[in-house]
Amino acid sequence: TVLNSLLSGAFAGAVAKTAVAPLDRTKIIFQGKTHLYKQHTQTNPYELLCLCGGQEAYRLIYRTYLKEGFLSLWRGNSATMVRVIPYAAIQFCAHEQYKRILGGYYGFQGKVLPPVQRLLAGSLAGTTAAMITYPLDMVRARMAVTPKEMYSNIMHVFVRISREEGLKTLYRGFTPTILGVIPYAGLSFFTYESLKKLHAEKTGRAQPYSYERLGFGACAGLIGQSASYPLDVVRRRMQTAGVTGHTYSTIGGTMREIVSEEGVIRGLYKGLSMNWVKGPIAVGISFMTFDLTQILLRKV
């Protein structure tokens, strides 16, 4: 039912995001601060690799822990939950509904959709969720890259942005978000559904084990996030422009400035290797939790 899908999606999103919140905050800091660790650019290639990779990311996590305390690693997670719970609920529920609608329209009601319709259902689900919850994503990004003295809570961020920068700022970076969500959500749902279909055909089991669902979801997250990552960086730069001293206004202009100042790899793919750790874990947990919660609720 719709209610079951909403509840399962909300729970799945909350569990997954809380599990990877420290890595998520670190990724946003990497993406948002253009001159972070600039001193490394004069050193050897290994340190340049670390700048974009996991080693420097974990150093940043450790420094944040020493400076601000253990719970600071989850700073902005309350805003994340406010966004992720409705986002995941809407996305998973919308995906189920789009599958039903497309299945009925193309004559596949109750069956696994063909590849194109599978991809379309995922893209539409992600787009629907992003359109509704985008202002909360902007708030989360601001809280993650600013000192805690600047914004005291979620409402404070909304009030200050609205008063100082205008309401339209809450949708800054919305276009690259949608352009990123279309391949990300489409490929994620497509990959997960396709792997489950292949698994059922090979094993004869309609329901994969929990660890298999986790693995399928991890593969889905890896593929989806790698494809959409440059647009994710552009989105973060546009969202955090008001507090980082830059004036990013268009997708093309932002991308050109990033490439000009930092290069393609170090700019548009900054933090990607860390995302290869965080992303698959989060998406795997999310898909697995959604499926298992759905099964549980059907039995209640």
C-alpha positions in Angstrom: 0.0 0.0 0.0 1.0 3.7 -0.3 1.2 4.0 3.5 3.5 1.0 3.8 5.7 2.4 1.1 5.9 5.8 2.8 6.7 4.3 6.2 9.3 1.9 4.8 10.9 4.6 2.7 11.1 7.0 5.6 12.7 4.4 7.9 15.1 3.2 5.2 16.3 6.8 4.5 16.8 7.6 8.2 18.8 4.4 9.0 21.0 4.8 5.9 21.9 8.5 6.3 22.5 8.3 10.1 25.0 5.4 9.4 27.1 7.5 7.1 26.5 11.0 8.5 30.2 11.7 9.4 31.4 10.8 5.9 28.5 12.8 4.4 29.5 16.0 6.3 33.1 15.5 5.3 32.2 15.1 1.6 30.2 18.4 1.7 33.1 20.2 3.2 35.4 18.9 0.5 33.0 19.9 -2.2 32.1 23.3 -0.8 35.5 24.7 0.2 37.5 25.4 -3.0 40.9 26.1 -1.3 40.7 23.4 1.4 44.2 22.0 2.1 45.7 24.2 -0.7 49.1 23.8 0.9 49.2 20.3 -0.5 49.3 21.5 -4.1 53.0 22.3 -3.8 53.9 18.9 -2.5 54.3 15.5 -4.1 51.7 13.7 -6.3 50.9 11.2 -3.6 49.6 14.1 -1.4 47.7 15.4 -4.4 46.0 12.0 -4.6 45.2 12.1 -0.9 43.6 15.5 -1.4 40.8 13.9 -3.5 40.9 10.6 -1.7 40.0 8.8 1.5 43.2 9.4 3.5 42.8 13.1 3.7 39.1 12.7 4.3 39.7 10.6 7.4 42.3 13.2 8.6 39.6 15.8 8.3 37.1 13.7 10.3 39.8 13.2 13.0 40.6 16.9 13.1 36.9 17.8 13.3 36.5 15.3 16.2 39.5 16.8 18.1 38.3 20.4 17.5 34.6 20.1 17.9 33.9 16.8 19.7 32.5 13.4 18.6 28.9 14.6 18.1 30.1 17.3 15.8 30.6 14.6 13.2 26.8 14.4 13.0 26.4 18.2 12.8 23.6 19.0 10.3 22.2 15.5 10.7 19.0 16.9 12.2 18.5 18.9 9.0 19.4 15.8 7.1 16.7 13.8 8.9 14.2 16.5 8.3 14.9 16.3 4.6 15.8 12.6 4.2 12.8 11.2 5.9 10.3 12.9 3.6 12.6 12.5 0.6 13.1 8.8 1.0 9.4 8.3 1.8 8.3 10.2 -1.3 11.0 8.6 -3.5 10.3 5.0 -2.6 6.6 5.5 -2.6 6.7 7.3 -5.9 8.8 4.6 -7.4 6.3 1.9 -6.4 3.5 4.0 -7.9 5.4 4.8 -11.1 6.1 1.1 -11.6 2.4 0.3 -11.2 1.4 3.1 -13.6 4.0 2.3 -16.2 3.3 -1.5 -15.8 -0.4 -0.9 -16.4 0.2 1.4 -19.4 2.7 -0.9 -21.1 0.9 -4.1 -20.2 3.3 -5.4 -17.6 1.1 -5.1 -14.5 2.4 -7.3 -11.7 5.5 -8.2 -13.7 9.1 -6.8 -13.7 9.2 -3.8 -16.0 11.4 -3.8 -19.2 14.7 -1.9 -18.9 13.6 1.4 -20.3 10.5 1.6 -18.1 12.6 0.5 -15.1 15.0 3.4 -15.7 12.1 5.9 -16.3 10.4 4.9 -13.0 13.5 5.5 -11.0 14.2 8.9 -12.7 10.6 10.1 -12.1 10.7 9.0 -8.5 13.9 10.8 -7.8 12.7 13.9 -9.6 9.4 14.0 -7.7 11.2 13.7 -4.3 13.8 16.3 -5.1 11.3 18.9 -6.3 9.4 18.7 -3.0 12.3 18.6 -0.5 15.0 20.7 -2.2 14.9 23.6 0.3 15.8 21.2 3.1 18.8 20.0 1.2 20.0 23.6 0.9 19.7 24.0 4.7 21.6 20.8 5.3 24.5 22.0 3.0 24.7 25.4 4.8 24.8 23.8 8.3 27.5 21.4 7.2 30.0 24.0 6.0 29.5 26.8 8.5 30.6 27.1 12.2 27.9 26.3 14.7 27.8 29.9 15.9 26.5 31.1 12.5 23.3 29.0 12.5 21.8 27.7 15.7 19.2 25.4 14.2 17.2 24.5 11.1 14.7 27.4 11.4 17.5 29.9 12.0 19.0 28.9 8.6 15.7 29.3 6.9 15.1 32.7 8.5 18.6 34.1 7.8 18.7 32.9 4.2 15.2 34.3 3.5 16.0 37.7 5.1 19.6 38.2 3.9 19.6 36.4 0.5 16.0 36.1 -0.5 13.6 33.2 -0.8 14.8 32.2 -4.2 18.2 31.3 -2.7 16.5 28.2 -1.1 16.3 26.8 -4.7 19.8 27.8 -5.7 21.4 24.9 -7.5 18.0 23.3 -8.2 18.7 22.8 -11.9 21.9 20.8 -11.5 20.2 18.8 -8.7 17.4 17.7 -11.1 20.0 17.0 -13.8 21.9 14.9 -11.4 18.9 13.2 -9.9 17.7 11.9 -13.2 20.7 9.6 -13.9 21.3 8.9 -10.2 17.9 7.8 -9.2 17.2 6.2 -12.6 20.4 4.1 -12.6 20.2 3.3 -8.9 16.7 1.9 -9.1 17.3 0.3 -12.5 20.5 -1.5 -11.2 18.9 -2.7 -8.0 15.7 -4.0 -9.8 17.8 -5.6 -12.6 20.1 -7.4 -10.1 17.1 -8.8 -8.2 15.6 -10.0 -11.5 18.8 -11.7 -12.6 19.2 -13.2 -9.1 15.7 -14.7 -9.3 16.3 -16.1 -12.7 19.7 -17.7 -11.7 18.7 -19.0 -8.3 15.0 -19.6 -8.6 14.5 -17.7 -5.3 12.0 -14.8 -5.6 13.3 -13.1 -2.4 17.1 -12.5 -2.0 18.7 -12.8 1.4 19.4 -9.6 3.3 23.1 -9.6 2.6 22.3 -10.1 -1.1 20.0 -7.1 -1.1 22.7 -5.1 0.6 25.2 -6.0 -2.1 22.7 -5.2 -4.9 22.0 -1.9 -3.3 25.7 -1.1 -3.0 26.3 -1.8 -6.7 23.3 0.4 -7.5 24.7 3.2 -5.4 28.2 2.9 -6.9 26.9 3.2 -10.4 24.3 5.9 -9.8 26.6 8.2 -7.8 29.6 7.9 -10.0 27.5 8.9 -13.0 26.0 12.0 -11.3 28.9 13.1 -9.1 30.1 16.2 -11.1 26.7 17.7 -11.0 26.5 17.0 -7.3 29.7 19.1 -6.8 28.3 21.9 -8.9 25.1 21.8 -6.8 27.0 22.1 -3.5 29.1 25.0 -4.8 26.0 26.9 -5.8 24.2 26.1 -2.5 27.1 27.2 -0.3 28.2 30.2 -2.4 26.8 32.7 0.1 29.1 31.6 2.9 32.3 30.7 0.9 32.8 34.0 -0.8 32.1 32.9 -4.4 29.2 34.0 -6.6 28.1 30.9 -8.6 25.0 31.7 -10.6 24.8 29.2 -13.5 25.6 25.5 -14.0 28.0 26.2 -16.9 29.7 29.1 -15.2 30.2 27.2 -11.9 31.6 24.2 -13.8 33.9 26.4 -15.8 35.2 28.1 -12.7 35.8 24.9 -10.9 37.7 23.4 -13.8 39.7 26.6 -14.3 40.7 26.9 -10.7 41.1 23.3 -9.7 41.1 21.1 -12.8 38.7 18.4 -13.9 39.7 15.6 -11.5 40.5 17.6 -8.4 37.5 19.9 -9.0 34.6 18.0 -10.4 35.5 14.7 -8.8 36.8 16.0 -5.4 35.9 13.5 -2.7 34.6 10.9 -5.2 36.8 8.1 -3.8 35.3 8.8 -0.3 31.8 8.7 -2.0 32.7 5.2 -3.3 32.9 4.2 0.4 29.9 6.2 1.7 27.6 6.0 -1.3 27.3 2.2 -1.7 27.0 1.7 2.0 24.2 4.2 2.3 22.3 3.0 -0.8 22.8 -0.6 0.1 21.4 -0.1 3.6 18.6 2.0 2.2 17.4 -0.5 -0.4 17.8 -3.5 2.0 15.9 -1.7 4.9 13.1 -0.6 2.5 12.5 -4.2 1.2 12.7 -5.8 4.7 10.4 -3.2 6.2 7.9 -3.7 3.4 7.9 -7.4 4.0 7.5 -6.9 7.7 4.6 -4.5 7.3 2.8 -6.8 5.0 2.8 -9.5 7.7 1.4 -7.1 10.4 
